[in-house]
Each structure stands twice: as C-alpha cells, then as structure tokens.
Amino acid sequence: MIDFLKFYITDNSTIQHLENHYLLEWIKSEDKLNLFDIEVIKTKTVKHFKGIVFCFFSNRVDIIFKPHYYFNDGLHNANDFKAIDCIQIILELKTLFKIDLDLLKIVNIEFGLNIVSPIDIKKLIAFLLYHERNEFKTDRGLAYSKKSFKANANGTMNTYKIIKAYAKGLQFPEHCDINTFRFEIKSKQSKYFNQFGIYTANDLLKYDCYVKISNEIIKEFDKVLLLDCETDFSSLKASEQTKITKYLNTLTWFNISQDPYKNRFNKERTKYLSIVSKVENNLKNRIENLIFKKLELLKTGDNSTQNESKTKSFQNIKSGYYSRIYKGGNVTQTEKTTDKQERRICRVTKLDISMQKDESILLSHSGIKYYLENNPNTFEKIKTEYLSSIWLNSDLKTQIKEIAHNIRNTHSNQLNKQNKLYPKNQIQLFA
C-alpha cells in the first residue's frame, strides 16, 4: 500500500557509515547559498542505490524511497503491493545497509491502492469533484490526474493531507488493465501519520499500521464527492430524478461551495448521497466495494489477482496453524493444536516447523519464508547464524536458499559426527 517514503537521519555514526557505503553510487554534489544568510553555503551530495536516493547534508541524511517501485525493479507501481511485500522490502533495506530502522525518521509518506474501474477510467476521473469541501484540481504532469487539498490562508497547498486520484492504467498500460484507478493519500506532516503509529521505518514492520492506513483509505474515499453520471436513476420518483439532475451539474456544486454558510455543502452532499443510495448498484457503492475487497487482499499474504506473474511475492504458506501476517512481532494462532497437530521442532535450529510438511525434520525454504513474513526478528537471527557473509548482499530468494542449504549441511555434519562416535554396529552400554 505504501508508495513513497522520505526519511531523515541525524545520527553521526550512521551518516558516516552511509557516506562510505560501497553500494551507493555518486550522482552529484551541489552548493547552494542560504537565502537568509549569504555567507552560509549549503552543500549537498546525492548518491543512490537502485532508485533509493540519499541526500547528504552537513548534519543529516535525507533518504527518498519508493518501496513499490523498488519492489518492481524501478519499472512501475501498477500492480498490487501488499503489506507483507512492504515489510519484506523494508527488511531488505535494513539488511543491505546494516542500518537501525529506528534511526530513520519518517517525514513524508504516500499510501494508496489500485483497482480496476467499473467504468471508463477517463470518465471516472472526470466525475471526481470534491474531497470534503476541497475541489479536485487537475494535476500537472500526468493526464487524467487530480488532487484535492486544503488551501492555506495565502493560497498555498496545506501539506497535512493531500488526496490524489489518477488513471494508473493510462500511465502504465503495459503493466496493468487500461482502466486501473489509483487512489492515494499523501502527507508531509508527521502529526498526520503519527496517529497511525508511524514514526520510524521500524514501525513499518508492524502489521497494525497497515490495518490503520487501510481504514484511512476507506474513510477518505467516503469523503469523495463523485458525480454519478453512469447509474440509471429512472426507478426513482420524478421529484428525486429532478433533484439528481440538478446535483449532477458541476455548477450546482460550485455555487454551493461558495456559500458563506460552510455547513451547507455537507447538508447538500448528504441529500445527494441519500437519493443516490436508493439505487443499490450506484457507482460510488461499486467503487467502495472494490476498494474494500482490494484492501482485504493487500492486508493478507495471498497472491495478487492483478498481474500475478510479475510480482515477487512469496507463494502462500501452508495455512491452518498460524496467521500468515506479521502482527507487530506477535504470531497469532488461528486454531488450537490437536493431537494430530503436534508442535514439531527443527533438529538443528530448534525452531517450530509446524507450518511445513508433516514429514519435515529441518527448517526448510517454506519455514524460512514463513519467519520472514511473520516474525522478521526470528528471521534475522536465523540469517545471522546460518547465512555466510558472502551472501549478505544477495537477494532474499538466494539468501533463503543458502540458509536452507547450510541448515541441511549442519544436520549432515551432526549425523556424521554421531556415526563416527557411535557406529551403528557397536554395542551401546547406556542405550
């Protein structure tokens, strides 16, 4: 769900660590005069790694990160990006740069989702009129794109909360359905996203924050005023049809929005929605249902229904014993174990492998993936103990393969040692 992040770091040791990091490639260095003190020159050095931008200043580092794009090798953000995918990417950032995620303070965030519009995407964008009392305005730089925001007293954009809506399918037709609609919320003020428990990058490992932003998406789309010019209202009373005709006129809403009595807009909006809701299958309801279903998908570890072949998500783990979602460090049981579902332990790591096949005796690929997705702390411990340093900078798929390989080797070495000490044909005095 998370599309854009901006962090800043002020910890000196971490700054020095990143300045000399071998993965970062230099882009540019620039000097800029301080407008308030011409004797002061601000120096900025910009480096990057696979689309992650690091801006080095004298006393801090700003990191501009697009996890959804990173997930797709920088190509697009047109497919589904689930909570577990984002957790995986944040963990990869931590692993690559050996960085304490609590030091990455979040100052800018964007989150949203993609759905396939039930109508032509161009029409849908045109029908978006207001969010709360703030008019949707055409966003420059992208066709069929709008954003809504509260204006400051001087007319500038208030960055507390910005609502964005645009035709993702027209932006990336090769990666998604042409009628793909993206709805997005953006904020540059920490007091907005702090309410969801989001302060640092480490908070993005907690499942609860994804639940909260999912609810926020639903809440904010509910505040959208959509002109429903697609629904058949012929079943309504003649008087109601007359009112609907008036409400589907953009000039009507402009005049209402200019009324000095601020509450009039909300009252008229309520009246409009009350009439529209009498037709069950109205456009707003259809879109809200699509949003709700997609958010349920994004909160789980299930495979995406959109462009499955192009996602990097791990395949589903055998269900039945534990939840597949990491919930703030806790693994929640979904059903009580029975006599037939005894807790099984890996002979090497001594970790629970009940989520694997019944015949399993060692922690394997599926179990390692399980701990990655459900308990990242345990995964990090596994990696520390069973992953050779030569593979630390490789992709997660390779790391999981090598971890499983080393666990098998450890088990084989244990058996060989035991056989040398206690040959099978030797009588054991204390058997």
N, C-alpha and C positions, 0 to 999 in steps of 0.2 A: 504493500500500500504506500510505503514511503518512497517518494520520488526524488527529493532533494534535501540535502543537509549542509549546513555550514557550522563548522566547529571553530573554536579558538583555544589555543594552549598558551599558558604563561609560565609553565614550569621550565626553569632554565636547563636542567639536565635533559629533559625530553626534547627541548628545542635543539640543543647541541647534538643529541642523538640523531634527530631527523636531518639536521643540516649536513651531516656526513654520511647519511644512509646511502648505500650503494644502489638501491633500487630507484632512487629519484634522479630524474634527468632534468638538467637546467633548461629553462625556456628563455628567460630574460631577466635582466636587472635594470631597475629604473630609479631615478632620483626625482623627487617632487618637492617643490617649495611649500612650506607651511603657509597657508593664506593669512594666518593670524600672527605669524612671526617670520618675516622673510629671511631671517638669519638661520632659521632651522630648516634643514633638509631631511625629508622623509625618504629613506631608502627601502626599496622592496625588491626582493629576489624571488622569482617564481620558478618552481620546479613541478614536475608531475610524474605520475605513475598510472598508466592505463586509464587516463581520463580523470584521475583524482588530482586536484590542483592544490599545491602547498605554497602559500604566500608567506615569506619570511620577512618580518619587520624587526626592528631593533629589540623589542621586548615581548614579542608574541609571534605565533604562527596561526594563520587562518587556513583551514582546510575546507575546500569546496568539493563535495562528494555527491554523486548521483548514483545511489545504490542500484536502482532499477536499470539504468543504462549499463553500469558495471556488470550486472547480472547477465546482460546480453552482449557482452564484449564491446560496449560503447556504441552499438548499432541503433538501438531504439528502446522505447519503453511502451510498446504497443501490446505486449502480451500481459498475462496475469503475473503479478509479483506478490506472492503470499507472505504471510507473517514469518513463516519458517524460512523462506528464501532470504528475507531481510536479515534475520538472525544469523543465518549462515554467512552472509556477506560481511556483516559487522565482525563476526568472529574471524573471518579471513583477513580483514583489515588489522585486527589485533595481532594475529599470528605473523603476518607479513612484516609488520613494523615493530613488533615487540613493544607495544605501547599499552599503558594503563588507560583503559577506556574511561575511567572516572575523571581523567585529566582533560578529556575532550568535551568542553562545554558547548552545548548547542545554542546557537544564536539565530538560526534561520531554519525553517522546516517547511516542506510541502508534502502533502499526502492526498491520495485520492484513489480512484479506480476507473477501470474501463468496462463499459458494457456495450453491447450491440443495440443500437437504437431500433425501436419497433417501426419507425418511420424514416424517411429520407433524412440523413444527418443535416443537410443544409436547411431543411425546414425546421428541424428541432432547434438548431442554433438560433434561427430567426425568431422562434417562438419564445425564447428566453427573454424576459422583460425586466424583472426586478429580483433582487435578493433583499429581503426585508424591504426597506424603503429606498434602497440604493439601486439605481438603474444599472443594468448590464450595458457596458460600453464596448465597442469594437476594440479588440486588442491588436495593436500594430505588429506586423512581422509574420503573422500567420493567418491564412484565410479561414473564415468561419470560426473565429475565436472571439470570445467575450470574457470580460472580467467585471466584477462588481466590488466596490469598496466604499467605505465611509470616508467622506472628504473632511479634511481639517478646515479650520476657520479660514485659512489663507488659500484654500482650494487644492492643496496638495493631497496626495494619497495617504490615508492613515494605514500604516503597515501592520496594525494589530491583527487584522483578519482580511484576507483578500480571497474572493471566490472566483475561480477560473473554470470556464467550460469551453470546450472546443472539439473540432472534428478530428479525432486522432486517426481515423481511417483515411482521411484525405492527406494527412501528414506522412503516414507510413502505410500506403496501400499494399505494399509487398509483404507486410508482416501481420496484417490483421484485416478483418472484414471492413469494407469500404465505409460502412455506416457505424463504425466504432465511435462511441461518445466517451470523452473523458471529463470527469467532474473532479475538481481539485480544490483544496484549501491550502492557503499559503499564509505564513506569519513570520514576521521579523522581530517580534516582541516576545521575550521569554515568558512574560506573565500569562500569555495565551496558552502555550503548550506545557507550561509548568503544571497547569491544572490536571493534565493527564498523567502526571508523574514522570514527565520527560525533562530531565535536566542535563544529563550527560549521555555519551554514547553507550555507556553501560546499561542505562535504563532501557535501551532498545533491544536488550536481550530478554526482557520481561514480557511475557505474553499479555499481561494485563493492560499494558499501554496500547497494544493493538486492538484490544476489545474496546477501549475507551475512544480511540480515534475512529473506529468503525461506527460507534454510536454517534460520534460527532458528525460524520459524513451524512448519516441518516437525518440527523437533526437539522443540519444546514440545508440539505436539499429540500426538506419540508418547507423551508422558508422561501423557496424559489417560487416566483410568480410566473407561471407558464401559460401562455395563451393557447388554449386547446382549440385549434382550428381544424383538427382531424377527426374528432369524435362526432358521431351522429346524435344530435340532441332533439330529433324530431319526436321522440316519445314524451318529451316534456310538455307541460301546459303552454298555451300560447303566450301567456304573460311571462313565463320563465324563459321561453325562447327569445322574446323581445329583450329581456334583460341580458341574456347571454350575448346576443348580437351587439349590444352596447358595450359589454365588458371585453369583447374580442377586438375592440378598436383601441389601438395604441394611444390615440389622442385622449381617450377617456382616462387612461391611467396617468398620462402626463398632467392633465388638469387636476386629478385627484392628488397627485404627488406635490403639486404646488399649493395646495390648500394650507393656510396657516394653522389650521386645526390639525395637528400631527396625527391624532388618533383616527382621523377619517380614513386614511389609507388602510389601516388594519381592519377597520369595520367593513369597508367595501371589499377588501380581499376575502374576508370571512364570508360575506354574502355570495361572492362569486364562487368560492370553493364549495359552498353549501349547495348551490344549484348544480355545479359540475358533478359533485359526488352522487347525485341522483342517478347518473348513468354509471353503472358499476365499472365497466371496462373503459373508463376515460383514460386519456393519455398520461396524466400525472400518476395515476394508480399503476398503470402498466410499467412506467419507468421506475417508480418506487419499488415495485415487486422485483424488478430486475436488479436493482441496486442491493436490496436486502439479500437476495439469493447469491449474488456475487460476493458480498461481504462475508457471508457464511462460508463460502468456498475459500476465500482468502485467509480466514481465521483458522482454517484447518490445514492439515498436511496432505489433503487429497490432491491429485493431479489436476492441473488446469484443463478446462474444456476448450480453451482457445489456444490453437497452435501448440498442441502438446509436444510435437516433435521438435520444437525449437526451444523448449525450456530446459533448464539444467537441474530441475528439482529431482531429488532422490525419489525412487519408487516407493510406494506405500509399504510400510512395515506390517507384519502380521499383527492384526488387531486382536483385542479380547482381554489382554492383561492390563495394559496401561494406556493412558492417554498418549496420543502421538504429538502433543504440543507441549513445549516447554512453558511452564507457568511460573515465572519468577523464581526458578530454581527448584521448585517442587514438582515431583512426578506424581500425578494423581491417579489412583486406581479407579478403573471403570467397572470392575466387578471383583468380587471376593474370590480368592483362590479356593479351589476344591481339592479333594483328594487326588483327582486326576490332573490337577493343575498345580503341582508342587513347584515351589521355587527352586530353580536349577542354577548352579554356580559354575562359572568358568574355572577349569582346573589350574589355570595359570594366573589370571588376573584376580580371581575370587569375586568377580562381579556377577550380578544377576544376569542370566541369559535366557530367562523365561520367555522373552519375546521372539526367540529364534525357534527353529525346527526342533521337534521333540528329541530327536536323536543327537542334537548338538552337545558337545562336551567342552568346546572352546568358544571364546568370543570371536565372532566372525564378522564379515562385511555388514550384514544386516544389523547386528547388535551394535557395532561401532557407529553406524549411521543413526541408529536409534538414540544413542547417547549424545551424538552431535545435535540432533534435533530437539531432544527432550531435556537434556542435562548437560549443557556446554561445559560446566565446571569439571564434571567427571570425564568428559571427552578430552579436555586439556590435560588432565592427569594421565590418562591413557597415552596420549601423544607424547608427553614428557618422558614416560618410562619405556615406550615401545617403538618410538619413531626415531630413526637415525637422523643425525643433524644434516646429512646431505640432502634429505627430502623436505626440510623445513620450509623451503620457498616454493615447493611444487604445489599443484592444485590439490584440492581436497580429495578428489577421486583417487589420485595417486597416493596421497597420504594414507587414506583408509586401506588401500591395497597393501601398502608396505607395513602398516601396523598389524593387519591380519596375518601377513606373512611372518613377521617377527614373533607373533604370539605362537604360531604353529611351530616355528623353529625352537622356541623356548621349551615348548611341550616335548618336542622330539629329543632335545638335549637332556631334559629331565628323565625321560624314559631310558635313553642310552646310559646315563649315569647310573640309574637304578639297576639296569640289567648287568652292568659291569660289577656293581657291588653285590648284587644278589642274583646270580644266574638262575634261570628257571629250573634247572635240574639239580640245584643244590638244596639240600635239606635245611630248612629254616628252623632253628631252635626255638625261636619265640614267635612263631607264626600265629 
